[in-house]
């Protein structure tokens, strides 16, 4: 531990290092772990040293948002509009799966970003959506609907989220003798809850959203 701290102290402290360390803390331990004191300890410096690189904790959290957004991988374009929507949704899901705890930060800070570069993924999404014939207003509504679906999907499938193993609770509920008679539809569906594939679930919901959006755009 002492050697690691001394090694970190020898490295030049920069804004990028401070933010990357805070992001790693959030990924590993959750948003609550991100404090100036804790980030400083991880870097082997006093918390006051961080203020030479970030204004305050609010600036640090904004930096995390921007750092996450900079990791968005823009998908290769396809000729089919619906496929472009799907590829964009998958790219956003992939990003959030790398940093599932950032959904809480986005919600609390309304996706706060301060640089135009951080807004490029949003610009990309709106361009794709409008390419299907949606108005600016409908594109925003669709963007929000897709965003809510993707973030919710990541939260539900993350092992760090409460309720991820709800299948066990269902099995326990059905251990009662009369459960199958009282809940016949759930009894029939139970095996599909137990063996659900998260990618299949995501693609099923994504298809519903895309087809609904296609119908909306053509109306």
C-alpha positions in Angstrom: 0.0 0.0 0.0 2.8 2.4 0.9 4.7 1.6 -2.3 1.5 2.2 -4.4 1.0 5.5 -2.7 4.6 6.6 -3.2 4.4 5.6 -6.9 1.2 7.6 -7.4 2.8 10.6 -5.6 5.7 10.5 -8.1 3.2 10.7 -11.0 2.2 14.2 -12.1 -1.2 15.1 -10.8 -3.5 16.3 -13.6 -7.2 17.0 -14.0 -7.5 13.9 -16.2 -5.9 11.6 -13.5 -8.2 13.1 -10.8 -11.3 12.5 -12.9 -10.2 9.0 -14.0 -9.6 8.0 -10.4 -13.0 9.3 -9.4 -14.6 7.4 -12.2 -12.8 4.2 -11.2 -14.0 4.6 -7.6 -17.6 5.1 -8.8 -17.4 2.0 -11.0 -16.1 -0.1 -8.2 -17.9 1.2 -5.1 -20.7 3.4 -6.3 -21.3 7.1 -6.4 -21.3 7.5 -2.7 -17.6 6.5 -2.5 -16.7 9.6 -4.6 -15.5 12.2 -2.1 -12.6 14.6 -2.4 -10.9 13.0 0.5 -11.3 9.5 -0.9 -10.1 10.5 -4.4 -7.1 12.2 -2.8 -6.3 9.1 -0.8 -6.5 6.9 -3.9 -4.0 9.3 -5.6 -1.7 9.5 -2.6 -2.3 13.2 -2.0 -4.2 15.4 0.4 -7.7 16.3 -0.7 -6.7 20.0 -0.9 -4.3 19.2 -3.7 -7.2 18.2 -5.9 -8.5 21.8 -5.9 -5.6 22.8 -8.2 -7.2 20.6 -10.9 -11.0 20.7 -10.1 -13.0 23.6 -8.7 -14.9 21.5 -6.3 -16.8 18.2 -6.0 -19.5 19.5 -8.4 -16.8 20.1 -11.0 -15.4 16.6 -10.3 -18.8 15.0 -10.9 -19.3 17.0 -14.1 -15.9 15.8 -15.2 -17.0 12.2 -14.6 -20.0 12.7 -16.8 -17.9 14.2 -19.6 -15.3 11.4 -19.2 -18.0 8.7 -19.6 -19.5 10.4 -22.6 -16.1 10.7 -24.3 -16.0 6.9 -24.3 -19.0 6.5 -26.6 -18.1 4.5 -29.6 -20.0 5.8 -32.7 -21.3 2.8 -34.7 -20.6 2.2 -38.3 -23.6 3.6 -40.4 -26.0 1.3 -42.1 -28.2 2.0 -45.1 -31.3 1.0 -43.2 -32.6 3.7 -40.8 -34.0 1.2 -38.3 -30.6 -0.6 -38.1 -28.9 2.8 -37.4 -31.3 3.3 -34.5 -30.5 -0.2 -33.2 -26.8 0.3 -33.5 -26.9 3.6 -31.7 -29.0 2.0 -28.9 -26.6 -0.9 -28.6 -23.6 1.5 -28.4 -25.2 3.5 -25.6 -26.0 0.3 -23.8 -22.4 -0.9 -24.1 -21.2 2.4 -22.7 -23.5 2.2 -19.7 -22.7 -1.4 -19.0 -19.0 -0.3 -18.6 -20.2 2.3 -16.0 -23.6 1.2 -14.7 -23.3 3.5 -11.7 -23.2 6.6 -13.9 -27.0 6.3 -14.5 -27.5 7.6 -11.0 -25.1 10.5 -11.6 -26.8 11.3 -14.9 -30.2 11.4 -13.2 -29.0 13.6 -10.4 -27.1 16.0 -12.6 -29.4 15.8 -15.7 -26.5 14.5 -17.7 -24.5 17.6 -16.9 -21.7 18.3 -19.5 -19.7 21.5 -20.2 -18.0 20.7 -23.5 -19.4 20.5 -27.0 -17.5 17.3 -27.5 -19.4 15.6 -24.7 -22.6 16.4 -26.5 -21.6 14.6 -29.8 -23.3 11.3 -28.8 -26.6 13.2 -28.3 -26.1 15.0 -31.6 -25.5 11.7 -33.3 -28.7 10.2 -31.8 -30.9 13.1 -32.8 -29.4 13.0 -36.3 -30.2 9.3 -36.6 -33.7 9.8 -35.3 -34.5 12.7 -37.6 -33.2 10.7 -40.5 -36.3 8.6 -40.2 -38.5 11.6 -40.8 -39.2 12.6 -37.2 -39.8 16.2 -36.3 -37.4 17.8 -33.9 -40.0 17.5 -31.1 -40.7 13.8 -31.8 -36.9 13.1 -32.1 -36.5 14.5 -28.6 -39.3 12.4 -27.3 -37.9 9.3 -28.9 -34.5 10.1 -27.6 -35.8 10.3 -24.1 -37.9 7.1 -24.5 -34.9 5.1 -25.8 -32.7 6.6 -23.1 -35.0 5.6 -20.3 -35.4 2.1 -21.7 -31.6 1.6 -22.1 -30.7 3.0 -18.7 -33.4 0.9 -17.1 -32.3 -2.2 -18.9 -28.7 -1.7 -17.7 -29.8 -1.1 -14.1 -32.0 -4.2 -14.0 -29.3 -6.5 -15.4 -26.4 -5.1 -13.3 -25.4 -7.5 -10.5 -24.9 -4.4 -8.3 -28.6 -3.4 -8.5 -31.1 -4.6 -5.9 -33.6 -7.0 -7.3 -31.3 -8.5 -9.9 -31.9 -12.0 -8.6 -35.7 -11.6 -8.5 -36.0 -15.1 -10.0 -35.1 -16.6 -6.7 -37.8 -14.6 -5.0 -40.3 -15.9 -7.5 -39.3 -19.5 -6.9 -39.7 -19.0 -3.2 -43.2 -17.5 -3.7 -44.2 -20.6 -5.8 -43.1 -22.9 -3.1 -46.5 -22.4 -1.5 -49.0 -25.1 -2.5 -51.7 -22.9 -4.0 -49.4 -20.4 -5.9 -49.9 -22.1 -9.3 -53.7 -22.0 -8.9 -53.7 -18.4 -7.7 -51.2 -17.2 -10.3 -51.7 -19.4 -13.4 -50.2 -17.0 -15.9 -47.1 -16.4 -13.8 -46.7 -20.1 -13.2 -46.6 -20.7 -17.0 -44.2 -17.8 -17.5 -41.9 -18.7 -14.6 -39.4 -20.8 -16.6 -38.8 -17.8 -18.9 -38.0 -15.6 -16.0 -35.6 -18.2 -14.6 -33.7 -18.6 -17.9 -34.0 -15.1 -19.4 -31.1 -13.9 -21.5 -30.4 -10.2 -21.0 -29.3 -9.6 -24.6 -32.4 -11.3 -25.9 -34.5 -9.3 -23.5 -32.9 -6.1 -24.6 -33.2 -6.8 -28.3 -36.9 -7.7 -27.9 -37.7 -4.4 -26.2 -35.5 -2.6 -28.7 -37.5 -4.1 -31.6 -40.7 -2.9 -30.0 -39.4 0.7 -29.7 -38.0 0.8 -33.2 -41.1 -0.6 -34.9 -43.3 1.8 -32.9 -41.1 4.6 -33.9 -41.2 3.5 -37.6 -45.0 3.6 -37.4 -44.9 7.0 -35.9 -42.6 8.4 -38.5 -44.7 7.1 -41.4 -48.0 8.4 -40.0 
